[in-house]
């Protein structure tokens, strides 16, 4: 046993050294001061260096890092060494919680931000986020259950599909078959993953069971599924559950989720994201609201391949400025984002393409004095969103006075 000049031992990656150093300093607390550096992009299911996108499956990491399953769960690591499999490891700092500008590992241009985040740069969940939810927010009675990828794949005749794999021509709401979608013995086949902490998961396609599997600790489940458009469903069970889904009857399942083939984009839905701005805006010139916009089909489902160009406007003003505005304006569009690491749209632009069916707008208050009487609606603003050919949407944000004193950095 050796002593250390440190009160706390910090490991940057080096997962395979946990046991060796712990044996030398068994009484010292330890933490992973930086870990994983897994890379992925939201709702991308193939690596594409040309467009600068990384698959959303938890399979990619740089030479110094590990996937989430490896770094935390010890999957495929020597002696299953991982943060969660070693009691002497108190925790870890994931590189990173959110994507950020710069360091576009593993690609360069046209990327302008990283791929490390559990959340993308606009704050939307990446697929990998649900692995962390499963193993860090365990709810035995209602476990996390997440199935991916999306179920919008091109079902063109296989012979044509082979030719299409070298092009970008496909229906506006269907993805060409690539990455984890591939042709196996002449059949379009998709590798379906499930993240959950539930002991067992059963997968169904259009009502037919594809089998039940036992969830490995800190891992995931996968099925190779011959693709047919429709509904992919998953049920989470306790161990040795004998009450499977039978027709329309479901017994004793813990959680349920589904992924459906959608129709083409039809409308937009605007809502407050993460409750930021749910109570309106303070007229302090600093308060913000996050407006999430979803691209929906005619049945109200998010179209996971949609990239329609979305425009944000306030009070129907066609000349929105994205700077501190005039004395009469109560709020302005501070910026937009979509999470695409290769999107070069100006962050202050009120117009931005959706990325896999989602886009974010940030609305910021001004220091305009508001009246005590809101009969004329002067103490609120209406944020509207639109896209060519789609039904738009809007929502109202209240503006209220505040006595809070802030200091702008």
Secondary structure, 3 states (H helix, E strand, C coil): CCCCCCCEEEEECCHHHHHHHHHHCCCCEEEEEEEECECCCCCCCCCECCCCECCCCCCCECCCCCCHHHHHHCCCCHHHCCCCCCCCEEEEEEECCECCECCCCCCCCCCCECCCCCECCCCCECCCHHHHHHHHCCCCCCCCEEEECCCCECCCCHHHHHHHCCCCCCCCCCECCCCCEEEECCEEEEEEEEEECCCEEEEEECCEEEEEEECCCCCCEEEEEECCCCEEEEEEECCCCCCCCECCECCCCCEEEEEECCCCCCEEEEEECCCCCCCCEECCCCCEEEEEEEEECCCCCECCCCCCEEEEEECCCCCCCCCCCCCCCCEEEEEEECCCCCCCCCCCCCEEECECCEEEEEEEECCCCCCCCCCCCCCEEEEEEECCCCECEEEEEEEECCCCCCCCC
